[in-house]
Amino acid sequence: MKATTENTVAPRESYQGTMTKRIIDMTPEEREAYYKASIPVIRERLFSIGQPLVYRKEGKIIVEHADGRIEYGN
């Protein structure tokens, strides 16, 4: 069997974040803005790998799918 140098796993750099300031150094307003801005990025990443976006709103669990379906839990 011949040795190979091919990398079948995505390089770690592809998971590199875009933060310019550490969370612990942010003001509450900056943290809130950062979290709000991250939602579309998270949604797109989850949908691209075939996973739903799951979150809690008003005490209910909500599951959003890439095809537009929304499921409500308890």
Protein Blocks (a to p, Z undefined) as FASTA:
>chain_A
ZZdfbdfbdcfklmpcfbfbdfklpcfklmmmmmmmmmmmmmmmmmmnopacdddeehia
cdddfkopacddZZ
